[in-house]
Amino acid sequence: MTELPERNAASTFPRGPDSKRNSNSPKPSKTSSWSTIFSSSRSSSLSPETRERKIKSHGWASSVKRAITSVSMRRFHERFLGLDKADITSSGSEVWLLGVCYRISSGESSSNTQAQDNGPRELLNDFSSRVCITYRKGFGAGDDRGFTSDVNWGCMIRSSQMLVAQALMFHHLGRSWRRPQKPPYDPKYIEVLHLFGDSIASTFSIHNLIQAGRGYGLAAGAWVGPYAMCRAWETLARGIDQPMPMAVYVVSGDEDGERGGAPLLYVDIATRLCSKLSPDQWSPLLVLVPLVLGLDKVNPRYIPLLSETFTFSQSLGIIGGKPGASTYIIGVQDDKALFLDPHLVQPVVEIKIDEVEADTSSYHCSTMRQLPLDQLDPSLAIGFYCRDRGDFEDFCSRAINLTEKSNGAPLFTVAESPVLPSKSIVAGEEPLPEPSTLTEDDWQLL
């Protein structure tokens, strides 16, 4: 499986696999590979000629390493992988970014009344205001394995952090919020960034996510899939002392989320989750839908459906990318996905909860990258944020309409309640099970 390049100087921190390969057979680091190629005999007595050859060889190797880590080589590597910078103006087509439509070509008429008239400039402003969370180096080790960086193994975790961060930003500040050019910043914005810091003290840190997801295979240095990542968020949301301001509903059609099939979202379960969090009123809801949509790549029949989810006003985007290299997809244009890339290595930054003058530049990105939708890894997860009951009902209506367009192959479907074989839910003889305890036999397709 391919890996995205590290868009920074090579890290000296421990490295783990960034793909689904066996972690017992780690890929040798670039440094060890070069040292193997250019190492010479370790004789206790070297002739002057040999020592001179060693010095020249080492100098040449250093030059080659510098070239490989140069900007031009990294750009070539990205182009080779098909992860080029997006040129949104070349086609002039509309761009959908997390439920908002941008008209790129002012000369084209558009039937979409939601399209923004000032196009590219406002699109870039929106894109760069989204929270971008990347690889970090220099954080405190969270377990006995001693990792102080998540380089080459944390991209799935970082992608999921970005999605949840957008949900919190929409909840506290609204979809129309844009990052100001300079501080002081809104305290709620700083509070959200503080939650995703790289220490155990930060509620939604990589440390706490790994701890919450141990039952689903999360571990420092190991790559995980979208299903396990969604379950880790569900577990963390239930276990934290200060609850999330929204309920978390993982919609999955089977017990491990990896066998495919269209999962069902049950209105009754969503209602109970929201009532449990806020008994007196319908609480906000974070919906996570892990999916398997093919074998090696996404089945083409699902691509139009994936694109249309970005037109939902509740859209939080997609956790997915190329095999073994997760990204956070937040928009679409034609047959291309627009994404935020976690594969940039940055030093740890501590943002205190009340530090409204903090430097937050490392949590944003103005470089828009694109990936062909037909090259997506079929294992991915879609996210939605429903602010209240009316918003949830609108989301269900959109999902049902999308199902009707699917020609028998929906991403997911909506039903009123699960039908259990032994008891009648309507009669009140059996309480609704927790979402994570439903087995494959409990699902009833519409």
C-alpha positions in Angstrom: 0.0 0.0 0.0 1.2 3.5 -0.7 1.9 6.1 1.9 1.6 9.8 1.8 5.0 11.5 2.1 5.9 13.4 5.2 5.7 17.1 4.2 8.4 18.1 6.6 11.9 17.2 7.5 12.3 13.5 8.4 11.4 12.9 12.0 13.8 11.1 14.4 10.9 9.9 16.6 9.8 6.2 16.6 7.8 5.3 13.5 5.0 2.9 13.1 3.1 1.5 10.1 0.7 3.9 8.3 -1.0 1.1 6.5 -2.7 -2.2 7.2 0.4 -4.2 6.9 1.7 -6.4 9.8 3.2 -4.1 12.4 5.6 -7.0 13.3 7.4 -6.4 10.1 8.0 -2.6 10.1 9.2 -0.8 7.1 12.8 0.3 7.5 13.2 4.1 8.0 14.8 6.2 5.3 17.8 6.8 7.5 18.4 3.1 8.1 18.0 2.4 4.4 20.6 5.0 3.4 23.0 3.9 6.1 22.8 0.4 4.8 23.4 1.4 1.2 26.3 3.7 1.9 28.0 1.9 4.9 31.4 0.4 4.3 33.4 -2.2 6.0 33.9 -1.6 9.8 37.5 -2.7 9.8 39.5 -1.8 12.9 42.3 -0.5 10.7 41.4 1.5 7.6 43.9 2.8 5.0 44.0 6.5 4.2 42.5 5.8 0.8 39.6 3.9 2.3 38.9 6.6 4.8 38.9 9.2 2.0 36.5 7.1 0.0 34.2 6.8 3.1 34.2 10.6 3.5 33.3 11.2 -0.1 30.7 8.5 0.0 29.1 9.9 3.1 29.1 13.4 1.6 27.4 12.2 -1.6 24.8 10.3 0.5 24.1 13.4 2.5 23.5 15.4 -0.6 21.1 12.8 -2.0 19.2 12.7 1.3 18.9 16.5 1.2 17.5 16.3 -2.3 15.0 13.7 -1.4 13.7 15.8 1.5 13.6 19.0 -0.6 10.4 20.8 -1.6 10.7 19.8 -5.2 11.1 16.1 -4.5 8.1 16.2 -2.0 6.0 17.8 -4.7 7.0 15.2 -7.2 6.1 12.5 -4.7 2.7 14.0 -4.2 2.1 14.3 -7.9 3.2 10.7 -8.3 0.6 9.6 -5.7 -2.1 11.7 -7.4 -2.5 14.0 -4.5 -2.0 17.3 -6.3 -3.0 20.8 -5.3 -6.5 21.5 -6.4 -7.1 23.8 -9.3 -10.7 24.6 -8.7 -10.9 27.2 -11.4 -9.9 25.0 -14.3 -13.4 23.4 -14.7 -15.5 26.2 -13.4 -17.9 23.7 -11.8 -19.5 24.4 -8.4 -17.8 23.2 -5.3 -19.7 21.8 -2.3 -17.9 22.3 1.0 -19.6 20.8 4.0 -23.1 21.7 3.0 -22.3 25.1 1.3 -22.1 25.5 -2.4 -19.6 27.9 -4.1 -20.0 29.1 -7.7 -16.5 29.2 -9.2 -17.3 30.6 -12.7 -19.3 33.8 -12.5 -20.1 33.5 -16.2 -22.1 30.3 -15.6 -25.6 30.4 -14.5 -26.5 28.2 -11.6 -29.9 26.8 -10.6 -28.6 26.4 -7.0 -29.8 29.3 -4.9 -27.4 28.3 -2.1 -24.3 29.0 -4.2 -22.0 31.8 -3.0 -21.6 34.5 -5.6 -18.0 35.5 -4.6 -16.8 32.0 -5.4 -13.1 31.2 -5.1 -12.1 33.8 -2.5 -14.9 32.9 -0.1 -14.3 29.2 -0.7 -10.6 29.6 0.3 -11.7 31.6 3.3 -14.1 28.8 4.3 -11.6 26.0 3.6 -8.8 27.7 5.6 -11.1 28.3 8.6 -11.7 24.5 9.0 -9.6 23.0 11.9 -6.7 21.1 10.4 -5.0 18.6 12.8 -1.8 16.9 11.6 1.1 14.7 12.7 2.9 16.1 15.7 6.3 15.4 17.2 7.5 16.0 20.7 4.5 15.1 22.8 4.6 13.2 26.0 4.6 9.4 25.8 1.1 8.0 26.6 2.1 4.4 27.4 5.1 2.1 27.9 5.9 2.0 24.2 7.3 5.5 24.5 6.0 7.1 21.3 6.5 10.9 21.2 5.3 11.3 17.7 2.5 9.8 15.6 4.4 10.1 12.3 3.4 7.3 9.8 0.7 5.8 12.0 -1.6 8.5 13.3 -3.3 9.8 10.1 -6.6 8.0 10.8 -6.8 9.4 14.3 -5.9 12.9 13.1 -8.5 12.7 10.3 -11.2 11.7 12.9 -10.1 14.5 15.2 -10.6 17.0 12.4 -14.2 15.8 11.7 -15.2 15.9 15.4 -13.5 19.3 15.7 -15.7 20.7 12.9 -18.8 19.3 14.7 -17.8 21.2 17.8 -17.1 24.4 15.9 -20.5 24.2 14.1 -22.1 23.6 17.5 -20.5 26.5 19.3 -19.9 29.0 16.6 -22.1 28.0 13.6 -21.4 27.0 10.1 -20.8 30.6 8.9 -17.9 31.2 11.4 -14.6 32.2 9.7 -11.2 32.5 11.4 -10.2 36.1 12.0 -7.0 37.4 10.4 -5.5 38.1 13.8 -6.2 37.6 17.6 -7.9 38.0 20.0 -10.0 35.0 19.0 -13.4 33.8 20.2 -13.0 31.9 23.5 -15.0 29.0 22.2 -12.7 28.6 19.2 -9.7 28.5 21.6 -11.6 26.0 23.8 -12.1 23.6 20.9 -8.4 23.7 19.9 -7.5 23.1 23.6 -9.6 19.9 23.6 -7.5 18.4 20.8 -4.1 19.2 22.3 -1.4 16.4 22.4 -1.5 15.5 26.1 -3.6 13.4 28.4 -4.9 16.6 29.9 -6.7 17.4 26.6 -10.0 15.6 26.5 -9.9 14.6 22.8 -6.1 14.1 22.5 -4.5 11.2 20.6 -3.6 9.8 24.0 -7.1 9.6 25.2 -8.5 8.3 21.9 -6.0 5.4 22.0 -7.0 4.6 25.5 -10.7 4.6 24.7 -10.2 2.5 21.6 -8.0 -0.2 23.0 -10.9 -2.7 22.7 -11.1 -2.0 19.0 -7.4 -2.3 18.3 -6.2 1.2 18.8 -2.6 1.4 19.9 0.3 3.8 19.5 2.3 2.8 16.4 -0.6 0.8 14.8 -2.8 1.8 12.0 -6.6 1.4 12.5 -9.7 1.5 10.2 -12.6 3.9 10.2 -15.0 1.6 12.0 -12.7 1.2 15.0 -12.0 4.9 15.0 -15.7 5.7 15.2 -16.2 3.2 18.0 -13.3 4.8 19.9 -15.1 8.2 19.7 -18.3 6.6 20.9 -16.5 5.1 23.9 -14.6 8.3 24.7 -17.8 10.4 24.6 -19.4 8.1 27.2 -16.4 7.9 29.5 -15.3 11.5 29.9 -16.1 13.4 33.0 -17.3 16.5 31.1 -19.7 15.1 28.5 -19.7 16.2 24.9 -22.4 18.8 24.1 -23.8 16.2 21.7 -24.8 12.6 21.6 -22.7 10.2 19.4 -24.5 7.6 17.3 -22.3 5.1 15.3 -24.5 3.7 12.6 -23.2 0.3 11.6 -24.7 -2.7 9.9 -22.7 -5.4 11.6 -20.7 -6.1 14.7 -17.2 -5.3 13.3 -18.1 -2.8 10.6 -15.8 -4.5 8.1 -18.1 -6.8 6.2 -19.9 -4.2 4.2 -23.7 -3.9 3.6 -25.9 -0.8 4.0 -26.3 0.0 7.7 -29.6 1.3 9.1 -30.0 4.4 11.1 -32.9 4.0 13.6 -34.8 7.0 14.7 -35.8 5.4 18.0 -32.1 4.8 18.9 -31.2 8.4 17.9 -34.1 9.7 20.0 -33.0 7.7 23.1 -29.4 8.8 22.8 -30.4 12.4 22.6 -32.9 12.0 25.5 -30.3 10.3 27.6 -27.9 13.2 27.2 -30.5 15.9 27.7 -33.8 14.6 29.2 -35.7 17.8 28.9 -35.0 18.5 25.2 -33.6 17.0 22.1 -29.8 17.3 22.3 -27.5 17.8 19.3 -26.4 14.6 17.6 -23.1 13.5 16.0 -23.8 10.7 13.5 -20.9 8.6 12.3 -21.4 6.1 9.5 -18.5 3.7 8.9 -18.8 2.0 5.5 -17.1 -0.6 3.2 -18.0 0.3 -0.4 -16.0 -2.1 -2.4 -12.9 -4.2 -2.5 -9.7 -2.4 -3.6 -11.5 0.9 -4.5 -14.9 2.4 -4.0 -17.5 0.8 -6.3 -18.3 3.4 -8.9 -22.1 3.2 -8.2 -21.5 4.8 -4.8 -19.5 7.8 -6.0 -22.5 10.0 -6.9 -24.1 9.2 -3.5 -20.9 10.1 -1.6 -20.7 13.4 -3.5 -24.3 14.2 -2.7 -23.8 13.9 1.0 -21.7 17.1 0.8 -24.9 18.9 -0.2 -26.5 18.0 3.2 -26.6 21.0 5.5 -25.6 18.6 8.2 -22.4 17.4 6.4 -19.2 16.9 8.3 -17.4 15.2 5.5 -15.6 11.9 5.1 -12.7 10.2 6.9 -11.0 8.4 4.1 -8.3 8.6 1.4 -6.0 6.3 -0.5 -5.3 2.8 1.0 -3.2 3.2 4.1 -3.2 7.0 4.0 -6.2 8.6 5.7 -7.3 12.2 5.0 -10.2 14.4 5.9 -12.4 15.0 2.9 -14.5 18.2 3.3 -15.6 19.0 -0.3 -16.2 17.8 -3.8 -15.9 19.3 -7.3 -17.0 17.1 -10.2 -15.2 13.8 -9.7 -12.6 15.1 -7.3 -12.5 15.1 -3.5 -11.1 18.2 -1.7 -9.3 17.4 1.6 -7.3 18.4 4.5 -4.1 16.4 4.8 -2.8 15.2 8.2 0.5 14.1 6.8 2.4 17.2 7.8 4.8 16.9 10.7 4.6 19.8 13.1 6.0 20.4 16.6 3.6 20.1 19.5 1.8 23.3 20.3 0.1 23.8 23.7 -2.9 26.1 23.5 -4.3 27.0 26.9 -8.1 27.1 27.3 -8.2 30.8 28.0 -5.3 31.9 25.6 -7.3 34.0 23.2 -4.1 35.5 21.8 -2.6 32.1 21.0 -0.9 31.4 17.7 -3.3 29.0 16.0 -1.7 28.9 12.6 -0.6 25.3 12.9 -4.3 24.3 13.1 -5.2 25.7 9.7 -4.2 25.1 6.1 -4.8 27.2 3.0 -3.5 24.6 0.6 -6.4 22.8 -1.0 -5.6 19.3 -2.3 -7.6 17.0 -4.4 -8.0 13.3 -4.9 -10.0 11.4 -7.6 -13.1 10.0 -5.9 -12.7 6.7 -7.9 -9.3 6.1 -6.1 -10.7 6.3 -2.6 -10.1 3.4 -0.2 -13.5 1.6 0.1 -13.3 1.7 3.9 -14.4 5.1 5.1 -16.7 6.9 7.4 -19.2 9.7 6.9 -20.1 12.3 9.5 -23.2 14.5 10.1 -24.1 17.0 12.8 -27.7 17.6 13.6 -28.3 20.6 15.8 -31.8 19.9 17.0 -34.8 17.6 16.3 -35.9 19.6 13.3 -32.4 19.4 11.9 -32.4 15.6 12.5 -35.7 15.2 10.7 -34.4 17.2 7.8 -31.3 15.0 7.7 -33.5 11.8 7.7 -35.5 13.2 4.8 -32.4 13.9 2.8 -31.0 10.4 3.6 -34.3 8.8 2.5 -34.2 10.8 -0.8 -30.7 9.7 -1.4 -31.7 6.1 -0.8 -34.4 6.4 -3.5 -31.7 7.5 -6.0 -29.4 4.6 -5.2 -30.8 2.0 -7.5 -30.9 -0.6 -4.7 -27.4 0.1 -3.4 -27.7 2.8 -0.7 -24.9 4.1 1.5 -27.3 3.7 4.5 -31.0 3.7 5.1 -33.3 5.1 7.7 -35.9 3.1 9.7 -38.1 3.9 12.7 -36.9 1.2 15.1 -35.0 -2.1 15.1 -37.3 -5.2 15.1 -36.2 -7.8 17.6 -37.2 -11.4 17.0 -38.3 -12.3 20.5 -40.0 -9.3 22.1 -42.3 -6.5 21.0 -40.7 -3.1 21.3 -44.1 -1.4 20.7 -45.6 -3.3 23.7 -42.7 -2.2 25.9 -41.6 -5.7 26.7 -38.0 -5.1 25.6 -36.0 -1.9 25.9 -34.1 -0.8 22.8 -30.5 -2.2 22.8 -27.5 0.0 22.8 -26.3 0.6 19.2 -23.1 -1.4 19.8 -24.9 -4.5 21.0 -27.1 -5.1 18.0 -26.0 -8.1 16.0 -26.3 -8.8 12.3 -29.5 -10.8 12.8 -31.2 -7.8 14.5 -31.3 -5.6 11.3 -34.4 -5.5 9.2 -34.0 -4.0 5.8 -36.7 -1.7 4.5 
